[in-house]
Amino acid sequence: MMQSILRRMRVKAVLFGLLAMSFVLTGCLSHWFIESETRLQVENATEDYSILSLDVVSLDGSVYSSWIDETVLPGERSRVVAGDWVGEFKIRLKYTESADASGDTLVDYRMLDFDGGSMFLKVSAEKGSLKYNFR
């Protein structure tokens, strides 16, 4: 009688362990296929522009959320900043036309697609306009 009870308890413990393991693995595996967070780093590949910030903006331009809020001088990279931005978003890049972040603040709006995971945005200048490339 006692052995029968112990055997049932062991079977239940093994089944519970397998069930718990399957839930843990399902969560881990889904992260490989469905990334809900984007980690972004911006490189300023220009010679004459300073990047002041990068914000995500609502389509009507009335609301914005700061994503990268640091000055990135020519040749420098921002720190990596994570955000829950996956999909296509309107972004606002604030910058100045000086290598030392002085002068008037200018704004550039773009629609960019963020796939999730780690992304690297290289901002360069060509013929007086900014160019965005993901690597």
The 8 nearest C-alpha neighbors of each residue, nearest first, counted from 0:
[[1, 3, 2, 4, 5, 6, 7, 8],
 [2, 0, 4, 3, 5, 6, 7, 8],
 [3, 1, 5, 4, 0, 6, 7, 8],
 [2, 4, 6, 0, 1, 5, 7, 8],
 [3, 5, 1, 7, 6, 2, 8, 0],
 [6, 4, 8, 2, 7, 3, 9, 1],
 [5, 7, 3, 9, 8, 4, 2, 10],
 [8, 6, 10, 4, 9, 5, 11, 3],
 [7, 9, 5, 11, 6, 10, 12, 4],
 [10, 8, 12, 6, 11, 7, 13, 5],
 [11, 9, 7, 13, 12, 8, 14, 6],
 [10, 12, 14, 8, 9, 13, 15, 7],
 [13, 11, 9, 15, 10, 14, 16, 8],
 [14, 12, 16, 10, 15, 11, 9, 17],
 [15, 13, 11, 17, 16, 12, 18, 10],
 [14, 16, 12, 18, 13, 17, 11, 19],
 [17, 15, 13, 19, 14, 18, 12, 20],
 [18, 16, 20, 14, 19, 15, 21, 13],
 [17, 19, 15, 21, 16, 20, 14, 22],
 [18, 20, 16, 22, 21, 17, 15, 23],
 [21, 19, 17, 23, 18, 22, 16, 24],
 [20, 22, 24, 18, 23, 19, 25, 17],
 [23, 21, 25, 19, 20, 24, 26, 18],
 [22, 24, 20, 26, 21, 25, 19, 27],
 [25, 23, 27, 21, 26, 22, 28, 20],
 [24, 26, 22, 28, 23, 27, 21, 29],
 [27, 25, 29, 23, 24, 28, 22, 30],
 [28, 26, 24, 30, 25, 29, 23, 31],
 [27, 29, 25, 30, 31, 26, 24, 32],
 [28, 30, 32, 26, 31, 27, 33, 25],
 [31, 29, 33, 28, 27, 32, 34, 26],
 [30, 32, 29, 28, 33, 34, 27, 26],
 [31, 33, 29, 30, 34, 28, 27, 35],
 [34, 32, 30, 29, 31, 35, 115, 28],
 [33, 35, 115, 30, 36, 116, 32, 31],
 [34, 36, 115, 83, 33, 85, 37, 84],
 [35, 37, 83, 115, 82, 34, 116, 84],
 [38, 36, 115, 116, 82, 81, 84, 117],
 [37, 39, 81, 117, 80, 116, 118, 79],
 [40, 38, 118, 80, 79, 119, 117, 37],
 [39, 41, 79, 119, 77, 78, 120, 118],
 [42, 40, 120, 77, 76, 121, 119, 43],
 [43, 41, 76, 121, 44, 75, 122, 120],
 [42, 44, 122, 73, 74, 45, 75, 76],
 [45, 43, 123, 74, 122, 42, 73, 121],
 [46, 44, 123, 73, 124, 43, 47, 48],
 [45, 47, 73, 48, 44, 98, 74, 124],
 [46, 48, 98, 97, 45, 96, 73, 49],
 [49, 47, 96, 97, 98, 95, 45, 46],
 [50, 48, 72, 100, 95, 94, 98, 71],
 [49, 51, 94, 71, 70, 52, 93, 72],
 [50, 52, 70, 94, 93, 69, 49, 71],
 [53, 51, 68, 93, 67, 69, 92, 50],
 [52, 54, 92, 67, 91, 66, 93, 65],
 [55, 53, 65, 91, 66, 90, 64, 56],
 [54, 56, 90, 64, 63, 89, 91, 65],
 [57, 55, 63, 89, 90, 60, 62, 54],
 [56, 58, 60, 62, 59, 63, 61, 89],
 [57, 59, 60, 56, 89, 61, 88, 62],
 [58, 60, 57, 61, 62, 56, 89, 63],
 [61, 59, 57, 58, 56, 62, 63, 89],
 [60, 62, 59, 57, 63, 56, 58, 64],
 [63, 61, 57, 60, 56, 64, 59, 58],
 [64, 62, 56, 55, 57, 54, 65, 61],
 [63, 65, 55, 54, 66, 56, 62, 57],
 [64, 66, 54, 67, 68, 55, 53, 63],
 [67, 65, 54, 53, 68, 64, 55, 82],
 [68, 66, 53, 52, 69, 65, 80, 54],
 [69, 67, 52, 66, 65, 53, 51, 70],
 [68, 70, 52, 51, 67, 71, 77, 50],
 [69, 71, 51, 50, 72, 52, 49, 68],
 [70, 72, 50, 75, 49, 77, 76, 69],
 [71, 73, 49, 75, 70, 98, 74, 50],
 [74, 72, 43, 46, 45, 75, 49, 44],
 [73, 75, 44, 43, 72, 45, 76, 42],
 [76, 74, 72, 73, 43, 71, 42, 77],
 [77, 75, 42, 41, 43, 71, 78, 40],
 [78, 76, 41, 40, 71, 79, 42, 75],
 [77, 79, 40, 80, 76, 41, 67, 39],
 [80, 78, 40, 39, 38, 77, 81, 41],
 [79, 81, 39, 38, 78, 40, 67, 82],
 [82, 80, 38, 37, 39, 36, 79, 83],
 [83, 81, 37, 84, 36, 38, 80, 66],
 [82, 84, 36, 37, 35, 85, 81, 115],
 [83, 85, 82, 37, 36, 86, 113, 115],
 [86, 84, 113, 115, 114, 35, 83, 37],
 [87, 85, 113, 112, 114, 88, 84, 115],
 [86, 88, 112, 111, 113, 110, 85, 89],
 [89, 87, 110, 111, 90, 112, 86, 55],
 [88, 90, 110, 56, 109, 55, 111, 58],
 [89, 91, 55, 56, 109, 54, 108, 88],
 [90, 92, 108, 54, 107, 53, 55, 93],
 [91, 93, 53, 107, 106, 52, 94, 108],
 [94, 92, 106, 51, 52, 105, 50, 91],
 [93, 95, 50, 51, 105, 49, 104, 106],
 [96, 94, 104, 49, 97, 48, 105, 100],
 [95, 97, 48, 47, 49, 94, 102, 98],
 [98, 96, 48, 47, 95, 99, 100, 49],
 [97, 99, 47, 48, 49, 100, 73, 72],
 [98, 100, 97, 101, 49, 72, 48, 73],
 [101, 99, 49, 97, 98, 95, 102, 72],
 [102, 100, 99, 97, 95, 103, 98, 96],
 [103, 101, 95, 104, 97, 100, 96, 99],
 [102, 104, 95, 105, 101, 96, 94, 100],
 [103, 105, 95, 94, 93, 102, 106, 96],
 [106, 104, 94, 93, 95, 103, 107, 96],
 [105, 107, 93, 92, 94, 91, 108, 104],
 [106, 108, 92, 91, 93, 109, 105, 94],
 [109, 107, 91, 90, 92, 106, 89, 110],
 [110, 108, 90, 89, 111, 107, 91, 88],
 [109, 111, 89, 88, 90, 87, 112, 108],
 [112, 110, 87, 88, 109, 89, 113, 90],
 [111, 113, 87, 86, 88, 114, 110, 85],
 [112, 114, 85, 86, 115, 87, 111, 84],
 [115, 113, 85, 86, 112, 116, 37, 34],
 [116, 114, 37, 36, 34, 85, 113, 35],
 [115, 117, 37, 38, 34, 36, 118, 114],
 [118, 116, 38, 37, 39, 115, 119, 40],
 [119, 117, 39, 38, 116, 120, 40, 133],
 [118, 120, 40, 134, 133, 39, 41, 121],
 [121, 119, 133, 41, 132, 40, 42, 122],
 [120, 122, 42, 132, 41, 131, 133, 43],
 [123, 121, 131, 43, 44, 130, 42, 120],
 [122, 124, 45, 44, 130, 129, 121, 43],
 [125, 123, 129, 128, 45, 130, 127, 126],
 [124, 126, 128, 127, 129, 130, 123, 45],
 [127, 125, 128, 124, 129, 130, 123, 45],
 [126, 128, 125, 124, 129, 130, 96, 47],
 [129, 127, 125, 124, 126, 130, 123, 107],
 [128, 130, 124, 123, 125, 122, 131, 127],
 [129, 131, 123, 124, 122, 128, 132, 125],
 [132, 130, 122, 121, 123, 129, 120, 133],
 [133, 131, 121, 120, 134, 122, 130, 123],
 [132, 134, 120, 119, 121, 131, 118, 122],
 [133, 119, 132, 120, 118, 121, 117, 131]]
